[in-house]
């Protein structure tokens, strides 16, 4: 796992916490927003 290079991941990422968890959460929010934007873009193109 890539995160194991940066910290000791003995439990879940949420239980470990710290800045890595914050960055991971922010990254997942960006991925979610980009995915919804992409889906809307495809639907608009089909109309």
Legacy VTK file of the C-alpha trace (Angstrom):
# vtk DataFile Version 3.0
C-alpha trace
ASCII
DATASET POLYDATA
POINTS 47 float
0.000 0.000 0.000
1.336 3.429 -0.905
0.416 4.980 2.444
2.611 2.493 4.289
5.626 4.358 2.928
4.595 7.486 4.829
3.149 6.146 8.092
2.524 3.033 10.111
-0.909 1.845 8.988
-1.682 -0.679 11.696
-5.415 0.125 11.661
-7.767 1.848 9.300
-6.902 5.183 7.730
-9.681 6.892 9.702
-8.374 5.471 12.992
-4.800 6.497 12.179
-5.863 10.081 11.396
-3.398 12.861 10.838
-2.651 14.907 7.748
-2.627 11.882 5.459
-6.256 11.157 6.325
-7.159 14.791 5.665
-5.460 14.741 2.270
-7.116 11.432 1.410
-10.534 12.812 2.361
-10.000 15.969 0.311
-8.813 13.867 -2.631
-11.900 11.677 -2.502
-14.130 14.770 -2.417
-12.403 16.086 -5.546
-12.800 12.723 -7.290
-16.496 12.660 -6.371
-17.055 16.187 -7.685
-15.181 15.460 -10.912
-17.177 12.256 -11.408
-20.502 14.008 -10.980
-19.389 16.837 -13.241
-18.342 14.323 -15.880
-21.657 12.492 -15.684
-23.591 15.747 -16.064
-21.387 16.739 -18.999
-22.134 13.431 -20.758
-25.898 13.783 -20.181
-25.891 17.353 -21.495
-23.954 16.247 -24.602
-26.552 13.520 -25.298
-29.452 15.980 -25.178
LINES 1 48
47 0 1 2 3 4 5 6 7 8 9 10 11 12 13 14 15 16 17 18 19 20 21 22 23 24 25 26 27 28 29 30 31 32 33 34 35 36 37 38 39 40 41 42 43 44 45 46
